[in-house]
Amino acid sequence: MKTDERRQAIKQQRERLIKELEAVYLAAFDRLGEMEGEVGEVKAAQLTMMILNSKTAAIEPLEKEIEKPVITTPGEA
């Protein structure tokens, strides 16, 4: 597999993982909305912040790698 093909395959896997993580977090937010009455607004807000922080920590590094510029080295003459 060529370098460009490997790079593209890795990029696709990162993008797929980001989509899957976003789906997991969306489901968590949906469940949280359903249980707000049970745990109260303050606890629900605290849990929301923890979930948001977790989502950011999980997804940002993947996005940064996708957006990182490709640095190439010159070929040997």
Phi, psi and omega in degrees: 000131181288161181302315180297321180293318178296316180300316180294319179297318178294318178300316180297321178294319177298315179297321179295318179297319177300315179298318180294319178295319178299323178294320179297314180293323177298318178296321178296318178296321178298315179296321180297319178298326181287330185259004182304319179296330182282322186257347180093159184295318184296311180294323178295319178294319178297315179295323177300315179297319178297319180294317178298317178297320179296317180298314179300315181295329181280322190265323184305315180298326178292318179294321180298320179294322179294320184276348182299134180293149178274123179256123181252155176252145180294146178287159179285141181271000000 
